[in-house]
Each structure stands twice: as C-alpha cells, then as structure tokens.
Amino acid sequence: MSKNIVILGGGYGGIAVTKQLLQGQIPEDNRIILVDRMPFQGLKTEYYALASGTIADADLRVPFPSDPRLSIYYEEIISLDIHKRLIYFRDNEPLDFDQLIISLGCTDRYHGVPGAELYANSLQSFASTRITYQNINNLSPYRQVSIVGGGLSGVELAAELRESRPDLNIRIIDRGASILSTFPNKLIDYVQQWFYEHEVEMLSHISLTRVEPGLLSMSEQSIHTDATVWTAGIQPSRIVQHLDVDKDTQGRVLLNEWHQIPGSPHVYVVGDCASLPYAPSGQAAEAQGLQVAEVIRASWLGKQPKLGKIKLKGMLGSLGKKTGFGVDVIGKNTVLVGRVPRVIKSGVLWMAKHHLG
Ligand SMILES: Cc1cc2nc3c(=O)[nH]c(=O)nc-3n(C[C@H](O)[C@H](O)[C@H](O)COP(=O)(O)OP(=O)(O)OC[C@H]3O[C@@H](n4cnc5c(N)ncnc54)[C@H](O)[C@@H]3O)c2cc1C
C-alpha cells in the first residue's frame, strides 16, 4: 500500500516543502498530497495592496506545482487527529496520512477585545482580504478608516490606502509608543515623516477595550470609525489552536531539531504555526519548508539529515508604490529607506510570482 505524505496548506511553507520534494526522486510507494482550500497560492505578503485596491486579485495568485507525482485536494480542513493519523474535511471523507506537514498559516489575534472579531476587517486570508477591500473601497469620500496595529502590515496598508484613496481619513492606532516600535529609530522616523506628509494620523499608547459598528472604545473615550482593519496580532490557524500538543506563549507548536512534534516524529509543523526563533514571515516559512523536505528525503535514504542554521535576508516594507524601507537587507544592522528598498521589494515579489524566489 502506498504511503501518504500530506502537506496541509499551500502557502509559503507548504509550497517550499512540496517543490523541494518534487525536485528529486520520490520512492514509488510514496504519494505526495497537497491540501488547500484555494486552487492557487495566495501571495499573502501583498494582501495590503489587494485590500487597498491597487493590485488585482489575479496578480496575487501563483499556480500550484503541476507534477504527475503530486495530488492536490481542494478542501476546507476542519480538524486533525495526529494519533489516529486522520485529517477531517468539511465536505469529504477523512484522509489518512503516514507523514504530515502542517503549514496552515495564521489568523488574527484579538487579545480578548470584545467586538474585534465581529466588526473589524482582516488581512489574514485571501477571502477576508477581498471583503476588506469591498468594505474600505465602498466608503464614500472623507469617511474614517482606522487601522488597529502599527506593525509592518498595518503600516503598509495605511500607506497603500492613502495612495489609493486620497479622499479618506486614515488613522493607525497602536498600543506601543510608536508605529513599528521594534524597528530602528531611523526607520521609524522616516515612516512617521511620510505619514505626516501624507496625512495619515498616528495614535500611540492606545489599548482598545471594545470594537462596535462605527465606534472604537478605549479606557475613557470612544472615537468614531467607518471601517476598522485589524492588524494588531496573529496566532496559528484554528486547526493548530485545537491541537493538544506543547506550544509556546504565542500558541505556536514546539518542535524538535528536525521540525517534528516531539513524540510524533511523523508530524512536521512549518511557518506561522511553528515555534521558531524568528518573527513569523514568508521568508522563514520557506526556509523552514526547505529543511523539512531535506529531513523527509534523508529518511527515505535512511540517512541522518544535516540541517544548517536558517539564515534570513532581512525585511522589506513599502510605503505605497514609490518608496519603502528595509532592515538587514544589505548586511546586519543596515537600514534602507526611500526608492531602493521599494524597488528591491518589487523584485522579490516578481520572483515569487515567477517561482524564482
Ligand atoms: C499584509 C501582510 C504583509 C506581510 N508582509 C510580509 C513581508 O513583507 N515579508 C514576509 O516575509 N512576510 C510577510 N508577511 C507574513 C507572511 O505572509 C506569513 O508569515 C506567511 O504567509 C506564512 O507562511 P505559511 O506557509 O505559514 O502560511 P500561509 O502562506 O498563510 O499559507 C497557509 C495556507 O493554508 C491554507 N489554509 C489555511 N487554513 C486552511 C483550512 N482550514 N483548510 C484548507 N486550507 C487552509 C491557506 O489557504 C493558505 O494557502 C505579511 C503578512 C501580511 C498579512
């Protein structure tokens, strides 16, 4: 009987595993199965542009690999039993697996703020971003958009939306001292200056206590909003939230040195669901995915895998279509601002779209 190697989620991590496995020989009794709800990979790092209306939906779809050794199931996964080795789908019979790679990405973390899940818009899935696009872009002139969370995705959304809709009032709310508070000061100053010049309001040290239609509440006052977008935190996919395994404080699954769940070496976890010593990113998911494929390949050959340390290449962000910023891109502790990091970011996206990334 053939052995099923099942990859859950065809995002940055899952596709890296899939492509790397398909690059070499696969034992004849092994079947590679990729499962995703979508018929393509969504380029999540650009969802802020989809929400702003500056890029077409079709431009953020990358076809899944096509290979006679790969089966693709388009299913909504609802739960997993890693001990019975079964995956449960919303609309179909369960699928069994011999080895499993969980790369289901993340969802919003609402920090217990009442109403946030119900009334705030999201950028965490292709489907939710399409709804966000509609809700923001159907606003009439001078309406107020509130972006909750001044991290990378909140900042990119605020800037892109400003370019897309100069008529809207846009504010970005953060509970820290400033936007991008974990980044170097030079970068923060540059982005803040851009926001001043482009009339994006920045509110800091604000902890929301409630989100309601048309209203955001904090300790002693409420402010009006016409559309709210939540970019204030993430947590692993709901399927992983319900897995009874050891996790870190952010809910990400703790793994051994081979990226396997300790005690369940037939289960690997990749990307935003995995407890890695880095902030969740597409880049980290891809790098880890390549290593998981190496471990699986070594197991086929009966060898001990040799994994090096994952090296990441720094981070890039955009402020609209013409300018941007980057950290550690051209060397450790370097900061880039202006046109150059924006051009590099466009190049990275181009490579991702053309499977060269
Ligand atoms: C606006 C924004 C900007 C970002 N910018 C950057 C950036 O500049 N650089 C960077 O490195 N990272 C960036 N990130 C983070 C990056 O997108 C994620 O870290 C990355 O996508 C994680 O990869 P992954 O493989 O874990 O999950 P994903 O790429 O999210 O893939 C998960 C896959 O699982 C599928 N899936 C999930 N649940 C189910 C289910 N129940 N049933 C079936 N299928 C399911 C999804 O359809 C998806 O295809 C950004 C994120 C956002 C939101």
The ligand as an SDF file (V2000), in Angstrom:
LIG
                    3D

 53 58  0  0  0  0  0  0  0  0999 V2000
   -0.2600   42.3030    4.9400 C   0  0  0  0  0  0  0  0  0  0  0  0
    0.8720   41.3510    5.2260 C   0  0  0  0  0  0  0  0  0  0  0  0
    2.1580   41.6700    4.8360 C   0  0  0  0  0  0  0  0  0  0  0  0
    3.2140   40.8010    5.0750 C   0  0  0  0  0  0  0  0  0  0  0  0
    4.4590   41.1220    4.6390 N   0  0  0  0  0  0  0  0  0  0  0  0
    5.4680   40.2490    4.7660 C   0  0  0  0  0  0  0  0  0  0  0  0
    6.7510   40.5400    4.2150 C   0  0  0  0  0  0  0  0  0  0  0  0
    6.9810   41.6130    3.6560 O   0  0  0  0  0  0  0  0  0  0  0  0
    7.7220   39.5940    4.3350 N   0  0  0  0  0  0  0  0  0  0  0  0
    7.4960   38.3770    4.9280 C   0  0  0  0  0  0  0  0  0  0  0  0
    8.4070   37.5230    4.9670 O   0  0  0  0  0  0  0  0  0  0  0  0
    6.2960   38.0640    5.4840 N   0  0  0  0  0  0  0  0  0  0  0  0
    5.2790   38.9710    5.4170 C   0  0  0  0  0  0  0  0  0  0  0  0
    4.0410   38.6710    5.9250 N   0  0  0  0  0  0  0  0  0  0  0  0
    3.8660   37.4080    6.6860 C   0  0  0  0  0  0  0  0  0  0  0  0
    3.7170   36.2090    5.7300 C   0  0  0  0  0  0  0  0  0  0  0  0
    2.6830   36.4470    4.8060 O   0  0  0  0  0  0  0  0  0  0  0  0
    3.4280   34.9430    6.5280 C   0  0  0  0  0  0  0  0  0  0  0  0
    4.3740   34.8300    7.5710 O   0  0  0  0  0  0  0  0  0  0  0  0
    3.4890   33.7250    5.6120 C   0  0  0  0  0  0  0  0  0  0  0  0
    2.4230   33.7660    4.6880 O   0  0  0  0  0  0  0  0  0  0  0  0
    3.4530   32.4290    6.4310 C   0  0  0  0  0  0  0  0  0  0  0  0
    3.5290   31.3300    5.5620 O   0  0  0  0  0  0  0  0  0  0  0  0
    2.7640   29.9900    5.9270 P   0  0  0  0  0  0  0  0  0  0  0  0
    3.1570   28.9770    4.9150 O   0  0  0  0  0  0  0  0  0  0  0  0
    2.9470   29.6640    7.3760 O   0  0  0  0  0  0  0  0  0  0  0  0
    1.2090   30.3610    5.7730 O   0  0  0  0  0  0  0  0  0  0  0  0
    0.4080   30.9480    4.5240 P   0  0  0  0  0  0  0  0  0  0  0  0
    1.3070   31.4880    3.4990 O   0  0  0  0  0  0  0  0  0  0  0  0
   -0.6200   31.8540    5.1020 O   0  0  0  0  0  0  0  0  0  0  0  0
   -0.3090   29.6560    3.9280 O   0  0  0  0  0  0  0  0  0  0  0  0
   -1.3190   28.9630    4.6160 C   0  0  0  0  0  0  0  0  0  0  0  0
   -2.1430   28.2080    3.5980 C   0  0  0  0  0  0  0  0  0  0  0  0
   -3.0360   27.3420    4.2990 O   0  0  0  0  0  0  0  0  0  0  0  0
   -4.3160   27.4020    3.7030 C   0  0  0  0  0  0  0  0  0  0  0  0
   -5.2990   27.1000    4.7540 N   0  0  0  0  0  0  0  0  0  0  0  0
   -5.3610   27.6770    5.9790 C   0  0  0  0  0  0  0  0  0  0  0  0
   -6.3500   27.1230    6.7020 N   0  0  0  0  0  0  0  0  0  0  0  0
   -6.9320   26.1840    5.9110 C   0  0  0  0  0  0  0  0  0  0  0  0
   -8.0140   25.2650    6.1050 C   0  0  0  0  0  0  0  0  0  0  0  0
   -8.6760   25.2060    7.2680 N   0  0  0  0  0  0  0  0  0  0  0  0
   -8.3440   24.4340    5.0850 N   0  0  0  0  0  0  0  0  0  0  0  0
   -7.6560   24.4880    3.9040 C   0  0  0  0  0  0  0  0  0  0  0  0
   -6.6190   25.3330    3.6710 N   0  0  0  0  0  0  0  0  0  0  0  0
   -6.2700   26.1610    4.6640 C   0  0  0  0  0  0  0  0  0  0  0  0
   -4.4310   28.8200    3.1710 C   0  0  0  0  0  0  0  0  0  0  0  0
   -5.3710   28.8900    2.1000 O   0  0  0  0  0  0  0  0  0  0  0  0
   -3.0000   29.1120    2.7100 C   0  0  0  0  0  0  0  0  0  0  0  0
   -2.8100   28.7700    1.3600 O   0  0  0  0  0  0  0  0  0  0  0  0
    2.9760   39.5450    5.7350 C   0  0  0  0  0  0  0  0  0  0  0  0
    1.6630   39.2170    6.1420 C   0  0  0  0  0  0  0  0  0  0  0  0
    0.6260   40.1110    5.8970 C   0  0  0  0  0  0  0  0  0  0  0  0
   -0.7810   39.7410    6.3280 C   0  0  0  0  0  0  0  0  0  0  0  0
  1  2  1  0
  2  3  1  0
  2 52  2  0
  3  4  2  0
  4  5  1  0
  4 50  1  0
  5  6  2  0
  6  7  1  0
  6 13  1  0
  7  8  2  0
  7  9  1  0
  9 10  1  0
 10 11  2  0
 10 12  1  0
 12 13  2  0
 13 14  1  0
 14 15  1  0
 14 50  1  0
 15 16  1  0
 16 17  1  0
 16 18  1  0
 18 19  1  0
 18 20  1  0
 20 21  1  0
 20 22  1  0
 22 23  1  0
 23 24  1  0
 24 25  2  0
 24 26  1  0
 24 27  1  0
 27 28  1  0
 28 29  2  0
 28 30  1  0
 28 31  1  0
 31 32  1  0
 32 33  1  0
 33 34  1  0
 33 48  1  0
 34 35  1  0
 35 36  1  0
 35 46  1  0
 36 37  1  0
 36 45  1  0
 37 38  2  0
 38 39  1  0
 39 40  1  0
 39 45  2  0
 40 41  1  0
 40 42  2  0
 42 43  1  0
 43 44  2  0
 44 45  1  0
 46 47  1  0
 46 48  1  0
 48 49  1  0
 50 51  2  0
 51 52  1  0
 52 53  1  0
M  END
$$$$
